[in-house]
């Protein structure tokens, strides 16, 4: 469960990050596997890391269950369980820092902003899990994908004009995994929203949420009047 890390105002955490080693990963490189011992948490400096589970279907690769973005910490099972629930694979070229679990937890307890971010991350993950399943009583694939894009915009969005450009380029398969949908369905939805102008793509292939209020509507929420990228309220 990745969460945004705010070490600057806390001496313990800031010192811990400055002393940490740097690990560079090429795209597709595995950092650790599910079930491995978990002596540390990890901070993403550049790129993004996919949290994965082995594919449940024959012939399919690992399934992405979460994405850790720049300035986010992942691998928090090191704080409680001591073993990895998920594997971690570089989704792009990455720079990450390992942070010893004990020292990180000690610093986190006194770091109000980072602790708040961690608790918000827990709430966001619970919300995602509650609405990840489709079916007649659950949200549609379009609603789930819209929620995923809004969440990414809040976590790694860069203002561009009246829209928000995602700071990382994620594949359609990763978006499909996060939305609990088939890749072909996600590709069709993205193409439709690009055609309608709800989304745009920059020259580097990163998605731009050109009309965030349109995504809010597609997610099944009333568009907010002030902040179009505020976290969706619980249903």
N, C-alpha and C positions, 0 to 999 in steps of 0.2 A: 504494500500500500504506500505508494510514493507520497511525500508531502513536501511543501516548500520550506526551505531551511533559511532562517534569519539569524546568522551567528554574529553579525557585526556589533550589536549592542550588548553582547554577552562575552566577557573576557575569556571564560573557560572554553566555550565553543569556538570562538574566533582563534584562540591560540591552538586549539586542537586541529583546526583546518589548516592553519599555516604550517604546522609541523608534519602534516600528513604526506605520505608518498603520493606520487602521481602515476597513474596507470593509463596507458593509451591502448585503445582497442580498435581494431579494424572492423568494418561492418560485417556482421555475422559471427564474430568471435564470441565464444562462450566464456562468461566470467565465473559462473558456478552452476551447479545442477541441483534440481530438487532432491532433498534428502542429505545434501552436504552439510557438514558442521558450519555453524554461523557465528564466528567470533567477532564480526564487525558489521557495521552498516556502511553504506556507500553513498557518496555525494557526487552528483553529476555536475561537471563543470561545463562541458561542451558535448553536443550531440544528444542522443537519447538512447535509453536502454529498455529493451522489451523484457517484461517478466512473463515467463512461459511455463506451460505444462505440456508434457508429452502428448502428441496427437492421439485422440481416442479412436480415430478411424484408420483403418489400414491404408497405407500409402500417403497419409497426410503428416506433415511435419508438426513441429511444436505449435501449440495454440497460445496466442498472446492474451493474457488476462489483465495486463496493466502496462503502462508506459511511464518511465521515469524521465522527466524533462530537465533541462538545465536549471540549476539551483535547487533541485529536489533531492531528497534522501530516499533511498529504497533499501530493502533488506531488513526492515524493522523487526522481523521475527527473531533476529539476534538479541533483541531486548527482552524477550519472554521465553521463547521455545528452545533456542540453541541449535535448531536445524532448519534448513531451508524448505519452505513450502513450495516455492517456485524456482525454476531456473532463471538465469539472467543472461541475455544475449544482446550484444551491441546492435541497435537498429540502424546505426550510422557510425561514422568515425567518432569515437568518444574519448573524452578525458574524464576520468573518475578518480576519487580519493577514497581509500579505505579509512574508516574511523572506528577505533576500538569500541566495542559495545559498552563496556563498563564506564569508560571515561565519557562517552557520548551521553549515556543516560544520566550520569551525574551532572553534566552541564545542562542537559535538557530540562532538568527539574527546576533550574533557576533561570531559565531563558523564557520569559513570558511569551514573546512573539513566536518563537519556534515551537513552544509547547502548544500555543493556540493553533498554529498551523497544523500540528500533528493531530490535535483533536478534531479540527475541521476536516482533515483528510480521512479520519475514521468515519465521520458523519457522511462525507461524500461517498465513501466506499459502500457503506450500508445502503445509502440511497440507490447507488448503481446496482447493487445486488438485488434489491427489492424489485427493480424494474428491468432487469436484464432479460427476463423470460418473456417471450411473446405469447401468442395464443388468444383465444376469444376474450379473455378477461385482462390480458396484459397489453402494454403499449405495442403499437405496430413497429415494424422495422424502421419506418421513416421517423417515428417519434424517438426511438432509441438512438438512431444515427444523429438526429438533430441535437439530442442531449450530449452525445459524445463530442460533437463539434463545438458546442457552447462551452463544455468543460475544458476542452483544449484551448479555446480562445481565452478563457479566464486564466488558465495556468501559464500559457506561453504566447499569448497574443501580443502583437505589435500594432499600435494604431497606424492606419494608412488611410488618409482621407476620412470618410465617414465609416469605414469598415475596420476590420481587425484581421491582420495577416498572421497565420500560424507560424511560429518561429521554427518549427520543425516540419519536414516533409515525411508524412507517414503513408505507407502503401495502402491500397484499397483492402488488401487482406487483413492488415492490422486494424484498420477502421472497422472492417466486418467483424473481426473477433471481439473488439471492444463493444460493438453494438449487438453482439449475439445474433448476427445475420449472415446470410450467404454472401460471398464476395460478389457474385453476379448481381444480386439485389442492390448492394451498396454502390456498385459501379453505375447501375441504371439510375439510382436516386441522385448520385453526384452529378451525372450528366444532365439530368432533368433540372437540377437546381442551378447548374452552371448556365443552362439555356435560359432559365427564368431570371437570371441575374441575382439570385439570392447568394450565390457563390461566384467567385472569380478565381483565376489561377495566375500567379505572377510568373515572370520568365524562368524562374528556377523551379517551377512546378509546385510551389507551396500554395495551399488553399488560402483564399481571402474570404472572410465572412463579410461580404459586401453589404448585406442587409440582415444584421443580427436579429432584428425584431421579427423578420420572416422565419428565422430558425426557431425563435421562441414559439411562434404560432404552430409551426410544424411539430414541435416537441409537446404541444398540447397545453401550453401555458399562455397567460395573458402577457403580452409584451410589457416590460417595465417602462415607466415614463422617463426615468433618469439614467439608470445604468443597464444597458441591454445585455451585458455579460455577467450580471450578478448571478450567484449560484441559484439554480432553480429551487423553489420552495418544496418541502416534502408534500407528497400527495396524500 
